[in-house]
Amino acid sequence: MHRTTVAGTWDLAVSTPIGTLQAVVELHDTAGELTGTARGAGEEVPLTDVVLDGDRLTWRQAVNRPLRLNLAFAVTVDGDTLAGTSKAGRLPASKVTGTRRPATAADGS
């Protein structure tokens, strides 16, 4: 059985009422535990409650820019692309799309 892997660096586009926001999400799979961070709008925040169930990936994150929000993401992963939604409280859900960056050999550090 093929297990979907989501580890890597993902470039996301979130379509919000104030325009499309770009973000970079880095996901790590360490001994089966998913962790990660998100960068965008000049800040980096940790991801919480990262869960992969089949091809459905969910996580939560708090952001301070452009507004202070707690976001809940729910996306479906298909190889090196993902699509789904981001929801902030009672606000309407925003469409999310993303692509995984190609893996690089050594990072040079």
Backbone as XML, in Angstrom:
<?xml version="1.0"?>
<chain id="A" units="angstrom">
  <residue number="1" name="MET">
    <atom name="N" x="0.849" y="-1.189" z="0.000"/>
    <atom name="CA" x="0.000" y="0.000" z="0.000"/>
    <atom name="C" x="0.885" y="1.240" z="0.000"/>
  </residue>
  <residue number="2" name="HIS">
    <atom name="N" x="0.583" y="2.165" z="-0.875"/>
    <atom name="CA" x="1.359" y="3.403" z="-0.981"/>
    <atom name="C" x="0.904" y="4.374" z="0.108"/>
  </residue>
  <residue number="3" name="ARG">
    <atom name="N" x="1.873" y="4.870" z="0.862"/>
    <atom name="CA" x="1.563" y="5.859" z="1.899"/>
    <atom name="C" x="1.938" y="7.234" z="1.362"/>
  </residue>
  <residue number="4" name="THR">
    <atom name="N" x="0.982" y="8.141" z="1.391"/>
    <atom name="CA" x="1.248" y="9.500" z="0.945"/>
    <atom name="C" x="2.274" y="10.138" z="1.866"/>
  </residue>
  <residue number="5" name="THR">
    <atom name="N" x="3.289" y="10.743" z="1.279"/>
    <atom name="CA" x="4.259" y="11.479" z="2.076"/>
    <atom name="C" x="4.076" y="12.966" z="1.788"/>
  </residue>
  <residue number="6" name="VAL">
    <atom name="N" x="4.135" y="13.764" z="2.824"/>
    <atom name="CA" x="3.907" y="15.198" z="2.657"/>
    <atom name="C" x="5.120" y="16.015" z="3.068"/>
  </residue>
  <residue number="7" name="ALA">
    <atom name="N" x="6.184" y="15.326" z="3.525"/>
    <atom name="CA" x="7.377" y="16.052" z="3.958"/>
    <atom name="C" x="7.946" y="16.850" z="2.797"/>
  </residue>
  <residue number="8" name="GLY">
    <atom name="N" x="8.454" y="18.031" z="3.118"/>
    <atom name="CA" x="9.055" y="18.883" z="2.100"/>
    <atom name="C" x="8.627" y="20.320" z="2.270"/>
  </residue>
  <residue number="9" name="THR">
    <atom name="N" x="8.999" y="21.123" z="1.287"/>
    <atom name="CA" x="8.671" y="22.550" z="1.289"/>
    <atom name="C" x="7.580" y="22.796" z="0.261"/>
  </residue>
  <residue number="10" name="TRP">
    <atom name="N" x="6.519" y="23.419" z="0.692"/>
    <atom name="CA" x="5.337" y="23.667" z="-0.134"/>
    <atom name="C" x="5.130" y="25.175" z="-0.310"/>
  </residue>
  <residue number="11" name="ASP">
    <atom name="N" x="4.886" y="25.582" z="-1.542"/>
    <atom name="CA" x="4.512" y="26.970" z="-1.835"/>
    <atom name="C" x="2.994" y="27.023" z="-1.916"/>
  </residue>
  <residue number="12" name="LEU">
    <atom name="N" x="2.380" y="27.800" z="-1.014"/>
    <atom name="CA" x="0.918" y="27.878" z="-0.961"/>
    <atom name="C" x="0.419" y="29.225" z="-1.449"/>
  </residue>
  <residue number="13" name="ALA">
    <atom name="N" x="-0.764" y="29.201" z="-2.026"/>
    <atom name="CA" x="-1.499" y="30.414" z="-2.369"/>
    <atom name="C" x="-2.857" y="30.300" z="-1.688"/>
  </residue>
  <residue number="14" name="VAL">
    <atom name="N" x="-3.192" y="31.305" z="-0.878"/>
    <atom name="CA" x="-4.465" y="31.323" z="-0.154"/>
    <atom name="C" x="-5.293" y="32.482" z="-0.698"/>
  </residue>
  <residue number="15" name="SER">
    <atom name="N" x="-6.433" y="32.145" z="-1.322"/>
    <atom name="CA" x="-7.303" y="33.174" z="-1.911"/>
    <atom name="C" x="-8.231" y="33.716" z="-0.841"/>
  </residue>
  <residue number="16" name="THR">
    <atom name="N" x="-7.958" y="34.942" z="-0.390"/>
    <atom name="CA" x="-8.759" y="35.546" z="0.675"/>
    <atom name="C" x="-9.551" y="36.726" z="0.123"/>
  </residue>
  <residue number="17" name="PRO">
    <atom name="N" x="-10.511" y="37.221" z="0.893"/>
    <atom name="CA" x="-11.264" y="38.399" z="0.439"/>
    <atom name="C" x="-10.372" y="39.627" z="0.214"/>
  </residue>
  <residue number="18" name="ILE">
    <atom name="N" x="-9.183" y="39.665" z="0.827"/>
    <atom name="CA" x="-8.299" y="40.824" z="0.648"/>
    <atom name="C" x="-7.203" y="40.548" z="-0.383"/>
  </residue>
  <residue number="19" name="GLY">
    <atom name="N" x="-7.340" y="39.455" z="-1.106"/>
    <atom name="CA" x="-6.361" y="39.127" z="-2.139"/>
    <atom name="C" x="-5.684" y="37.792" z="-1.862"/>
  </residue>
  <residue number="20" name="THR">
    <atom name="N" x="-4.872" y="37.354" z="-2.803"/>
    <atom name="CA" x="-4.170" y="36.082" z="-2.651"/>
    <atom name="C" x="-2.916" y="36.277" z="-1.818"/>
  </residue>
  <residue number="21" name="LEU">
    <atom name="N" x="-2.806" y="35.486" z="-0.755"/>
    <atom name="CA" x="-1.644" y="35.541" z="0.114"/>
    <atom name="C" x="-0.733" y="34.370" z="-0.208"/>
  </residue>
  <residue number="22" name="GLN">
    <atom name="N" x="0.565" y="34.627" z="-0.261"/>
    <atom name="CA" x="1.552" y="33.582" z="-0.514"/>
    <atom name="C" x="2.143" y="33.146" z="0.816"/>
  </residue>
  <residue number="23" name="ALA">
    <atom name="N" x="2.382" y="31.855" z="0.960"/>
    <atom name="CA" x="3.006" y="31.319" z="2.168"/>
    <atom name="C" x="3.882" y="30.140" z="1.778"/>
  </residue>
  <residue number="24" name="VAL">
    <atom name="N" x="4.852" y="29.862" z="2.617"/>
    <atom name="CA" x="5.713" y="28.699" z="2.435"/>
    <atom name="C" x="5.561" y="27.832" z="3.677"/>
  </residue>
  <residue number="25" name="VAL">
    <atom name="N" x="5.199" y="26.573" z="3.466"/>
    <atom name="CA" x="5.029" y="25.637" z="4.564"/>
    <atom name="C" x="6.101" y="24.559" z="4.453"/>
  </residue>
  <residue number="26" name="GLU">
    <atom name="N" x="6.813" y="24.331" z="5.550"/>
    <atom name="CA" x="7.803" y="23.259" z="5.595"/>
    <atom name="C" x="7.275" y="22.176" z="6.518"/>
  </residue>
  <residue number="27" name="LEU">
    <atom name="N" x="7.172" y="20.959" z="5.977"/>
    <atom name="CA" x="6.673" y="19.830" z="6.754"/>
    <atom name="C" x="7.785" y="18.805" z="6.929"/>
  </residue>
  <residue number="28" name="HIS">
    <atom name="N" x="7.869" y="18.263" z="8.138"/>
    <atom name="CA" x="8.882" y="17.264" z="8.467"/>
    <atom name="C" x="8.187" y="16.034" z="9.038"/>
  </residue>
  <residue number="29" name="ASP">
    <atom name="N" x="8.643" y="14.865" z="8.597"/>
    <atom name="CA" x="8.122" y="13.603" z="9.121"/>
    <atom name="C" x="9.255" y="12.931" z="9.877"/>
  </residue>
  <residue number="30" name="THR">
    <atom name="N" x="9.201" y="13.010" z="11.206"/>
    <atom name="CA" x="10.237" y="12.424" z="12.055"/>
    <atom name="C" x="9.641" y="11.235" z="12.791"/>
  </residue>
  <residue number="31" name="ALA">
    <atom name="N" x="10.058" y="10.044" z="12.398"/>
    <atom name="CA" x="9.563" y="8.809" z="13.025"/>
    <atom name="C" x="8.037" y="8.767" z="13.043"/>
  </residue>
  <residue number="32" name="GLY">
    <atom name="N" x="7.419" y="9.200" z="11.944"/>
    <atom name="CA" x="5.971" y="9.136" z="11.829"/>
    <atom name="C" x="5.228" y="10.299" z="12.451"/>
  </residue>
  <residue number="33" name="GLU">
    <atom name="N" x="5.949" y="11.243" z="13.065"/>
    <atom name="CA" x="5.296" y="12.418" z="13.649"/>
    <atom name="C" x="5.496" y="13.609" z="12.726"/>
  </residue>
  <residue number="34" name="LEU">
    <atom name="N" x="4.393" y="14.221" z="12.313"/>
    <atom name="CA" x="4.459" y="15.367" z="11.417"/>
    <atom name="C" x="4.573" y="16.665" z="12.207"/>
  </residue>
  <residue number="35" name="THR">
    <atom name="N" x="5.532" y="17.491" z="11.812"/>
    <atom name="CA" x="5.704" y="18.813" z="12.400"/>
    <atom name="C" x="5.963" y="19.778" z="11.257"/>
  </residue>
  <residue number="36" name="GLY">
    <atom name="N" x="5.908" y="21.077" z="11.547"/>
    <atom name="CA" x="6.199" y="22.020" z="10.493"/>
    <atom name="C" x="6.107" y="23.461" z="10.930"/>
  </residue>
  <residue number="37" name="THR">
    <atom name="N" x="6.460" y="24.327" z="9.971"/>
    <atom name="CA" x="6.376" y="25.769" z="10.169"/>
    <atom name="C" x="5.800" y="26.396" z="8.906"/>
  </residue>
  <residue number="38" name="ALA">
    <atom name="N" x="5.240" y="27.569" z="9.068"/>
    <atom name="CA" x="4.724" y="28.339" z="7.936"/>
    <atom name="C" x="5.372" y="29.713" z="7.963"/>
  </residue>
  <residue number="39" name="ARG">
    <atom name="N" x="5.764" y="30.195" z="6.777"/>
    <atom name="CA" x="6.333" y="31.534" z="6.648"/>
    <atom name="C" x="5.507" y="32.329" z="5.648"/>
  </residue>
  <residue number="40" name="GLY">
    <atom name="N" x="5.273" y="33.582" z="5.999"/>
    <atom name="CA" x="4.551" y="34.471" z="5.105"/>
    <atom name="C" x="4.287" y="35.786" z="5.811"/>
  </residue>
  <residue number="41" name="ALA">
    <atom name="N" x="4.118" y="36.850" z="5.043"/>
    <atom name="CA" x="3.831" y="38.180" z="5.588"/>
    <atom name="C" x="4.850" y="38.591" z="6.639"/>
  </residue>
  <residue number="42" name="GLY">
    <atom name="N" x="6.101" y="38.172" z="6.466"/>
    <atom name="CA" x="7.154" y="38.607" z="7.365"/>
    <atom name="C" x="7.197" y="37.916" z="8.709"/>
  </residue>
  <residue number="43" name="GLU">
    <atom name="N" x="6.502" y="36.790" z="8.864"/>
    <atom name="CA" x="6.547" y="36.068" z="10.126"/>
    <atom name="C" x="6.661" y="34.570" z="9.866"/>
  </residue>
  <residue number="44" name="GLU">
    <atom name="N" x="7.167" y="33.859" z="10.869"/>
    <atom name="CA" x="7.248" y="32.405" z="10.822"/>
    <atom name="C" x="6.533" y="31.861" z="12.039"/>
  </residue>
  <residue number="45" name="VAL">
    <atom name="N" x="5.617" y="30.917" z="11.819"/>
    <atom name="CA" x="4.824" y="30.375" z="12.918"/>
    <atom name="C" x="4.855" y="28.850" z="12.864"/>
  </residue>
  <residue number="46" name="PRO">
    <atom name="N" x="4.771" y="28.205" z="14.040"/>
    <atom name="CA" x="4.729" y="26.744" z="14.054"/>
    <atom name="C" x="3.354" y="26.227" z="13.660"/>
  </residue>
  <residue number="47" name="LEU">
    <atom name="N" x="3.334" y="25.044" z="13.075"/>
    <atom name="CA" x="2.070" y="24.363" z="12.784"/>
    <atom name="C" x="1.743" y="23.476" z="13.982"/>
  </residue>
  <residue number="48" name="THR">
    <atom name="N" x="0.456" y="23.363" z="14.290"/>
    <atom name="CA" x="0.021" y="22.485" z="15.371"/>
    <atom name="C" x="-1.020" y="21.516" z="14.829"/>
  </residue>
  <residue number="49" name="ASP">
    <atom name="N" x="-1.208" y="20.428" z="15.555"/>
    <atom name="CA" x="-2.221" y="19.423" z="15.191"/>
    <atom name="C" x="-2.078" y="18.974" z="13.737"/>
  </residue>
  <residue number="50" name="VAL">
    <atom name="N" x="-0.833" y="18.705" z="13.299"/>
    <atom name="CA" x="-0.593" y="18.272" z="11.919"/>
    <atom name="C" x="-0.963" y="16.792" z="11.820"/>
  </residue>
  <residue number="51" name="VAL">
    <atom name="N" x="-1.946" y="16.487" z="10.965"/>
    <atom name="CA" x="-2.428" y="15.106" z="10.831"/>
    <atom name="C" x="-2.586" y="14.765" z="9.360"/>
  </residue>
  <residue number="52" name="LEU">
    <atom name="N" x="-2.036" y="13.611" z="8.983"/>
    <atom name="CA" x="-2.227" y="13.076" z="7.639"/>
    <atom name="C" x="-3.065" y="11.814" z="7.767"/>
  </residue>
  <residue number="53" name="ASP">
    <atom name="N" x="-4.239" y="11.811" z="7.138"/>
    <atom name="CA" x="-5.136" y="10.659" z="7.156"/>
    <atom name="C" x="-5.401" y="10.280" z="5.712"/>
  </residue>
  <residue number="54" name="GLY">
    <atom name="N" x="-4.674" y="9.274" z="5.213"/>
    <atom name="CA" x="-4.765" y="8.932" z="3.793"/>
    <atom name="C" x="-4.126" y="10.049" z="2.995"/>
  </residue>
  <residue number="55" name="ASP">
    <atom name="N" x="-4.910" y="10.704" z="2.131"/>
    <atom name="CA" x="-4.379" y="11.840" z="1.371"/>
    <atom name="C" x="-4.904" y="13.175" z="1.896"/>
  </residue>
  <residue number="56" name="ARG">
    <atom name="N" x="-5.576" y="13.142" z="3.057"/>
    <atom name="CA" x="-6.129" y="14.372" z="3.660"/>
    <atom name="C" x="-5.177" y="14.864" z="4.744"/>
  </residue>
  <residue number="57" name="LEU">
    <atom name="N" x="-4.717" y="16.100" z="4.582"/>
    <atom name="CA" x="-3.780" y="16.719" z="5.515"/>
    <atom name="C" x="-4.470" y="17.892" z="6.189"/>
  </residue>
  <residue number="58" name="THR">
    <atom name="N" x="-4.369" y="17.935" z="7.523"/>
    <atom name="CA" x="-4.955" y="19.050" z="8.271"/>
    <atom name="C" x="-3.911" y="19.596" z="9.228"/>
  </residue>
  <residue number="59" name="TRP">
    <atom name="N" x="-3.991" y="20.887" z="9.482"/>
    <atom name="CA" x="-3.143" y="21.509" z="10.499"/>
    <atom name="C" x="-3.755" y="22.829" z="10.926"/>
  </residue>
  <residue number="60" name="ARG">
    <atom name="N" x="-3.227" y="23.358" z="12.033"/>
    <atom name="CA" x="-3.657" y="24.654" z="12.553"/>
    <atom name="C" x="-2.430" y="25.547" z="12.689"/>
  </residue>
  <residue number="61" name="GLN">
    <atom name="N" x="-2.668" y="26.832" z="12.557"/>
    <atom name="CA" x="-1.602" y="27.803" z="12.797"/>
    <atom name="C" x="-2.225" y="29.129" z="13.175"/>
  </residue>
  <residue number="62" name="ALA">
    <atom name="N" x="-1.465" y="29.914" z="13.955"/>
    <atom name="CA" x="-1.891" y="31.260" z="14.326"/>
    <atom name="C" x="-1.037" y="32.239" z="13.533"/>
  </residue>
  <residue number="63" name="VAL">
    <atom name="N" x="-1.653" y="33.296" z="13.043"/>
    <atom name="CA" x="-0.912" y="34.342" z="12.333"/>
    <atom name="C" x="-1.251" y="35.692" z="12.951"/>
  </residue>
  <residue number="64" name="ASN">
    <atom name="N" x="-0.329" y="36.623" z="12.788"/>
    <atom name="CA" x="-0.557" y="37.983" z="13.279"/>
    <atom name="C" x="-0.699" y="38.988" z="12.151"/>
  </residue>
  <residue number="65" name="ARG">
    <atom name="N" x="-0.294" y="38.598" z="10.940"/>
    <atom name="CA" x="-0.356" y="39.508" z="9.794"/>
    <atom name="C" x="-1.029" y="38.817" z="8.624"/>
  </residue>
  <residue number="66" name="PRO">
    <atom name="N" x="-1.858" y="39.461" z="7.851"/>
    <atom name="CA" x="-2.225" y="40.869" z="7.992"/>
    <atom name="C" x="-3.197" y="41.109" z="9.141"/>
  </residue>
  <residue number="67" name="LEU">
    <atom name="N" x="-3.801" y="40.042" z="9.667"/>
    <atom name="CA" x="-4.699" y="40.138" z="10.817"/>
    <atom name="C" x="-4.325" y="39.048" z="11.803"/>
  </residue>
  <residue number="68" name="ARG">
    <atom name="N" x="-4.696" y="39.220" z="13.067"/>
    <atom name="CA" x="-4.462" y="38.175" z="14.071"/>
    <atom name="C" x="-5.579" y="37.139" z="13.927"/>
  </residue>
  <residue number="69" name="LEU">
    <atom name="N" x="-5.212" y="35.965" z="13.444"/>
    <atom name="CA" x="-6.194" y="34.921" z="13.181"/>
    <atom name="C" x="-5.644" y="33.556" z="13.591"/>
  </residue>
  <residue number="70" name="ASN">
    <atom name="N" x="-6.562" y="32.660" z="13.959"/>
    <atom name="CA" x="-6.237" y="31.256" z="14.136"/>
    <atom name="C" x="-6.811" y="30.530" z="12.927"/>
  </residue>
  <residue number="71" name="LEU">
    <atom name="N" x="-5.940" y="29.913" z="12.143"/>
    <atom name="CA" x="-6.351" y="29.283" z="10.897"/>
    <atom name="C" x="-6.374" y="27.771" z="11.027"/>
  </residue>
  <residue number="72" name="ALA">
    <atom name="N" x="-7.364" y="27.154" z="10.393"/>
    <atom name="CA" x="-7.449" y="25.698" z="10.320"/>
    <atom name="C" x="-7.424" y="25.316" z="8.843"/>
  </residue>
  <residue number="73" name="PHE">
    <atom name="N" x="-6.423" y="24.537" z="8.459"/>
    <atom name="CA" x="-6.265" y="24.114" z="7.072"/>
    <atom name="C" x="-6.738" y="22.676" z="6.911"/>
  </residue>
  <residue number="74" name="ALA">
    <atom name="N" x="-7.391" y="22.392" z="5.786"/>
    <atom name="CA" x="-7.790" y="21.033" z="5.415"/>
    <atom name="C" x="-7.577" y="20.914" z="3.914"/>
  </residue>
  <residue number="75" name="VAL">
    <atom name="N" x="-6.604" y="20.093" z="3.520"/>
    <atom name="CA" x="-6.258" y="19.967" z="2.112"/>
    <atom name="C" x="-6.154" y="18.492" z="1.729"/>
  </residue>
  <residue number="76" name="THR">
    <atom name="N" x="-6.271" y="18.245" z="0.434"/>
    <atom name="CA" x="-6.060" y="16.913" z="-0.115"/>
    <atom name="C" x="-4.761" y="16.949" z="-0.901"/>
  </residue>
  <residue number="77" name="VAL">
    <atom name="N" x="-3.872" y="16.011" z="-0.603"/>
    <atom name="CA" x="-2.566" y="15.948" z="-1.255"/>
    <atom name="C" x="-2.641" y="14.956" z="-2.408"/>
  </residue>
  <residue number="78" name="ASP">
    <atom name="N" x="-2.152" y="15.388" z="-3.579"/>
    <atom name="CA" x="-2.099" y="14.524" z="-4.758"/>
    <atom name="C" x="-0.695" y="14.641" z="-5.334"/>
  </residue>
  <residue number="79" name="GLY">
    <atom name="N" x="0.207" y="13.767" z="-4.886"/>
    <atom name="CA" x="1.586" y="13.817" z="-5.349"/>
    <atom name="C" x="2.269" y="15.077" z="-4.860"/>
  </residue>
  <residue number="80" name="ASP">
    <atom name="N" x="2.636" y="15.963" z="-5.798"/>
    <atom name="CA" x="3.328" y="17.199" z="-5.444"/>
    <atom name="C" x="2.419" y="18.422" z="-5.501"/>
  </residue>
  <residue number="81" name="THR">
    <atom name="N" x="1.114" y="18.204" z="-5.453"/>
    <atom name="CA" x="0.170" y="19.321" z="-5.406"/>
    <atom name="C" x="-0.812" y="19.075" z="-4.266"/>
  </residue>
  <residue number="82" name="LEU">
    <atom name="N" x="-1.407" y="20.161" z="-3.806"/>
    <atom name="CA" x="-2.454" y="20.050" z="-2.799"/>
    <atom name="C" x="-3.508" y="21.107" z="-3.077"/>
  </residue>
  <residue number="83" name="ALA">
    <atom name="N" x="-4.709" y="20.846" z="-2.580"/>
    <atom name="CA" x="-5.812" y="21.795" z="-2.737"/>
    <atom name="C" x="-6.787" y="21.577" z="-1.596"/>
  </residue>
  <residue number="84" name="GLY">
    <atom name="N" x="-7.393" y="22.658" z="-1.140"/>
    <atom name="CA" x="-8.366" y="22.559" z="-0.061"/>
    <atom name="C" x="-8.760" y="23.930" z="0.422"/>
  </residue>
  <residue number="85" name="THR">
    <atom name="N" x="-8.945" y="24.043" z="1.751"/>
    <atom name="CA" x="-9.426" y="25.301" z="2.311"/>
    <atom name="C" x="-8.685" y="25.659" z="3.595"/>
  </residue>
  <residue number="86" name="SER">
    <atom name="N" x="-8.751" y="26.935" z="3.910"/>
    <atom name="CA" x="-8.277" y="27.474" z="5.177"/>
    <atom name="C" x="-9.450" y="28.219" z="5.786"/>
  </residue>
  <residue number="87" name="LYS">
    <atom name="N" x="-9.690" y="27.983" z="7.062"/>
    <atom name="CA" x="-10.826" y="28.621" z="7.715"/>
    <atom name="C" x="-10.349" y="29.359" z="8.957"/>
  </residue>
  <residue number="88" name="ALA">
    <atom name="N" x="-10.860" y="30.563" z="9.137"/>
    <atom name="CA" x="-10.523" y="31.380" z="10.307"/>
    <atom name="C" x="-11.816" y="31.707" z="11.034"/>
  </residue>
  <residue number="89" name="GLY">
    <atom name="N" x="-12.080" y="30.984" z="12.102"/>
    <atom name="CA" x="-13.269" y="31.259" z="12.907"/>
    <atom name="C" x="-14.546" y="31.257" z="12.096"/>
  </residue>
  <residue number="90" name="ARG">
    <atom name="N" x="-15.321" y="32.318" z="12.212"/>
    <atom name="CA" x="-16.609" y="32.403" z="11.513"/>
    <atom name="C" x="-16.480" y="32.987" z="10.118"/>
  </residue>
  <residue number="91" name="LEU">
    <atom name="N" x="-15.270" y="33.367" z="9.726"/>
    <atom name="CA" x="-15.083" y="33.909" z="8.385"/>
    <atom name="C" x="-15.283" y="32.817" z="7.339"/>
  </residue>
  <residue number="92" name="PRO">
    <atom name="N" x="-15.658" y="33.197" z="6.113"/>
    <atom name="CA" x="-15.813" y="32.186" z="5.057"/>
    <atom name="C" x="-14.476" y="31.484" z="4.787"/>
  </residue>
  <residue number="93" name="ALA">
    <atom name="N" x="-14.559" y="30.237" z="4.364"/>
    <atom name="CA" x="-13.355" y="29.478" z="4.042"/>
    <atom name="C" x="-12.672" y="30.093" z="2.824"/>
  </residue>
  <residue number="94" name="SER">
    <atom name="N" x="-11.338" y="30.042" z="2.827"/>
    <atom name="CA" x="-10.543" y="30.537" z="1.707"/>
    <atom name="C" x="-9.951" y="29.344" z="0.962"/>
  </residue>
  <residue number="95" name="LYS">
    <atom name="N" x="-9.915" y="29.440" z="-0.365"/>
    <atom name="CA" x="-9.363" y="28.369" z="-1.179"/>
    <atom name="C" x="-7.837" y="28.356" z="-1.052"/>
  </residue>
  <residue number="96" name="VAL">
    <atom name="N" x="-7.270" y="27.156" z="-0.907"/>
    <atom name="CA" x="-5.825" y="26.975" z="-0.788"/>
    <atom name="C" x="-5.355" y="26.045" z="-1.891"/>
  </residue>
  <residue number="97" name="THR">
    <atom name="N" x="-4.278" y="26.432" z="-2.575"/>
    <atom name="CA" x="-3.617" y="25.543" z="-3.514"/>
    <atom name="C" x="-2.133" y="25.578" z="-3.215"/>
  </residue>
  <residue number="98" name="GLY">
    <atom name="N" x="-1.431" y="24.530" z="-3.600"/>
    <atom name="CA" x="-0.005" y="24.506" z="-3.331"/>
    <atom name="C" x="0.729" y="23.482" z="-4.168"/>
  </residue>
  <residue number="99" name="THR">
    <atom name="N" x="2.033" y="23.714" z="-4.292"/>
    <atom name="CA" x="2.910" y="22.774" z="-4.985"/>
    <atom name="C" x="4.152" y="22.558" z="-4.129"/>
  </residue>
  <residue number="100" name="ARG">
    <atom name="N" x="4.641" y="21.316" z="-4.157"/>
    <atom name="CA" x="5.843" y="20.980" z="-3.408"/>
    <atom name="C" x="7.061" y="21.321" z="-4.260"/>
  </residue>
  <residue number="101" name="ARG">
    <atom name="N" x="8.038" y="21.957" z="-3.615"/>
    <atom name="CA" x="9.291" y="22.262" z="-4.307"/>
    <atom name="C" x="10.057" y="20.964" z="-4.538"/>
  </residue>
  <residue number="102" name="PRO">
    <atom name="N" x="10.781" y="20.872" z="-5.652"/>
    <atom name="CA" x="11.596" y="19.677" z="-5.881"/>
    <atom name="C" x="12.615" y="19.511" z="-4.764"/>
  </residue>
  <residue number="103" name="ALA">
    <atom name="N" x="12.846" y="18.276" z="-4.376"/>
    <atom name="CA" x="13.842" y="18.004" z="-3.331"/>
    <atom name="C" x="15.227" y="18.331" z="-3.856"/>
  </residue>
  <residue number="104" name="THR">
    <atom name="N" x="16.025" y="18.905" z="-2.993"/>
    <atom name="CA" x="17.416" y="19.203" z="-3.370"/>
    <atom name="C" x="18.323" y="18.220" z="-2.669"/>
  </residue>
  <residue number="105" name="ALA">
    <atom name="N" x="19.500" y="18.021" z="-3.196"/>
    <atom name="CA" x="20.452" y="17.090" z="-2.595"/>
    <atom name="C" x="20.831" y="17.617" z="-1.218"/>
  </residue>
  <residue number="106" name="ALA">
    <atom name="N" x="22.009" y="18.140" z="-1.046"/>
    <atom name="CA" x="22.404" y="18.710" z="0.242"/>
    <atom name="C" x="21.990" y="20.178" z="0.270"/>
  </residue>
  <residue number="107" name="ASP">
    <atom name="N" x="21.725" y="20.679" z="1.459"/>
    <atom name="CA" x="21.324" y="22.081" z="1.557"/>
    <atom name="C" x="22.522" y="23.018" z="1.649"/>
  </residue>
  <residue number="108" name="GLY">
    <atom name="N" x="23.722" y="22.459" z="1.604"/>
    <atom name="CA" x="24.908" y="23.291" z="1.539"/>
    <atom name="C" x="25.404" y="23.828" z="2.860"/>
  </residue>
  <residue number="109" name="SER">
    <atom name="N" x="24.770" y="23.429" z="3.972"/>
    <atom name="CA" x="25.234" y="23.955" z="5.247"/>
    <atom name="C" x="26.184" y="23.017" z="5.935"/>
  </residue>
</chain>
